[in-house]
Amino acid sequence: MHRAIATWLTQRSWHTVLAAQPASWTAMGVVAVIASAWGLAVIWRRTGSPNLCFQLAVLGTALALVLVYALIDDPAALWVERLKLLMASMAAAGIVIDGDVNALVQAWARTMWGALGAMTLSAVLVSLFMGRWWASLLQAPGKFGAEFRQLRLGQVLGSGITVLFALALGLDSAWIDSLAWVALAGLAFQGLAAAHRRKARGQLNRGWLTAIYVLLLMPLSTSVTVLALAIWGFADNWLRPRAGNTGAIGG
């Protein structure tokens, strides 16, 4: 009985949060990103392990998505009305949308939680890395670059992600697909670290590295660039010789 009441209260709390206005969502998201980045920065400072912070960020985002799908009966349904309003505003602006609008809305709603998770993870990691870079400029110039170039998800997370991708290809599961989005984002950061490492070794021209960042920032090429970096990161995680990672999860 007590468990049922607790579950109901938790679900009601989630629905209250998710029913908030977009401005409230944005404010809560900014607070969550700042708090997460700050907490990871404290862990980084105490352990000296950037890989541990990287891995915890990926695991924490994945856990948040698991909780969403565990506590909400139909997570995708929470996006349907908002997406319908978006489609209506696009039509009012003169943007022609071909095909079945309702089917398109349903397809988008299914991917929204995964996309939100990937963007949140990216925001947390960018905030963390920018803060560490600024601190290193004052305390030890060049140290952050060396740390970032060795970024690694490790064997444990790498194995889990491999299984996750296999399940995503074989099963029609919204929550597994959402977790795959987060995994892709994490792997893309490792791919970017691999690109910087090749640049530091003289194996990649500065122009190519610049092109990667430009393509990441251009809306039409962002998804393709992230996918390419994720593939690079996946290969790097398994093919690069294991290095010492104090405090990291599974190396």
C-alpha positions, -999 to 999 in steps of 0.1 A, spaced: 0 0 0 27 24 10 47 15 -21 16 22 -43 11 56 -27 48 65 -31 47 54 -68 15 75 -74 31 106 -57 62 102 -78 43 99 -110 22 129 -101 54 149 -93 68 140 -127 36 150 -145 35 183 -126 71 190 -137 65 180 -173 32 200 -175 51 232 -167 55 260 -193 85 259 -216 101 287 -197 100 267 -165 114 237 -184 143 258 -196 150 272 -161 150 237 -146 172 224 -173 198 252 -169 198 246 -131 202 208 -136 231 213 -161 249 237 -139 245 216 -108 256 184 -126 287 201 -141 296 216 -107 293 182 -90 314 165 -117 340 193 -114 343 186 -76 348 149 -84 374 157 -110 393 179 -85 392 152 -58 400 122 -79 421 137 -107 402 114 -131 385 131 -161 374 97 -174 355 90 -142 336 123 -146 330 115 -183 316 81 -175 295 93 -145 279 119 -168 270 93 -193 257 69 -167 238 96 -149 220 108 -180 211 72 -189 198 66 -154 176 97 -157 161 84 -189 155 50 -174 136 67 -145 115 86 -170 104 54 -187 99 36 -154 78 63 -138 57 75 -167 32 53 -184 36 68 -219 65 92 -220 62 100 -257 26 112 -252 38 141 -231 54 155 -263 25 150 -287 5 182 -279 36 204 -279 47 190 -312 13 195 -327 15 232 -316 49 234 -332 36 219 -365 6 243 -364 30 273 -360 51 260 -388 21 257 -411 10 292 -401 44 305 -410 39 291 -445 62 260 -441 47 232 -461 48 198 -444 43 168 -467 29 135 -456 8 124 -426 13 151 -399 0 129 -371 24 101 -381 52 126 -381 43 139 -347 42 104 -333 76 96 -348 91 128 -334 75 122 -300 92 88 -298 126 103 -302 122 134 -281 134 119 -248 165 104 -263 173 137 -281 167 156 -249 190 132 -230 218 136 -256 215 174 -256 216 174 -218 246 152 -216 263 174 -242 255 206 -222 268 191 -190 301 179 -206 307 211 -225 302 231 -193 325 208 -174 352 209 -200 350 246 -205 353 252 -168 383 228 -165 400 245 -195 396 280 -180 409 267 -146 439 251 -163 448 283 -181 454 298 -147 469 268 -129 486 246 -155 483 257 -191 481 228 -215 470 203 -188 434 202 -199 443 194 -235 463 164 -224 435 152 -202 408 157 -229 429 138 -255 428 107 -233 390 107 -228 377 71 -227 344 54 -219 362 22 -209 356 -15 -213 326 -17 -190 306 11 -205 319 1 -240 306 -34 -236 272 -21 -223 269 3 -252 278 -25 -277 249 -46 -263 226 -16 -263 232 -9 -300 226 -46 -307 193 -44 -288 183 -12 -305 188 -28 -339 169 -59 -330 141 -46 -309 114 -19 -313 118 -3 -279 115 34 -273 135 34 -241 163 14 -256 164 38 -286 165 68 -262 195 53 -244 212 48 -277 209 85 -283 228 92 -251 254 65 -260 260 82 -294 265 116 -277 290 101 -253 309 83 -281 309 115 -302 329 132 -274 354 104 -273 356 106 -311 363 144 -308 390 136 -282 405 111 -307 406 138 -333 425 161 -310 449 134 -301 457 128 -338 461 165 -342 486 166 -313 506 138 -329 507 156 -362 485 130 -378 456 154 -385 458 188 -400 445 218 -381 422 226 -410 405 192 -406 399 197 -369 385 231 -376 362 216 -402 349 191 -376 338 219 -353 323 239 -381 303 209 -393 292 203 -357 278 238 -354 260 238 -388 224 225 -383 223 207 -416 255 187 -409 254 183 -371 237 149 -371 260 134 -397 291 148 -380 280 134 -346 274 100 -361 308 100 -377 325 111 -344 305 84 -325 318 57 -349 353 70 -345 348 71 -307 335 35 -307 365 23 -326 389 43 -304 374 29 -273 382 -7 -283 413 -2 -305 433 22 -284 456 5 -259 443 8 -223 459 35 -203 459 41 -166 427 58 -155 426 63 -118 391 60 -105 376 53 -138 349 27 -143 363 -4 -159 393 14 -174 
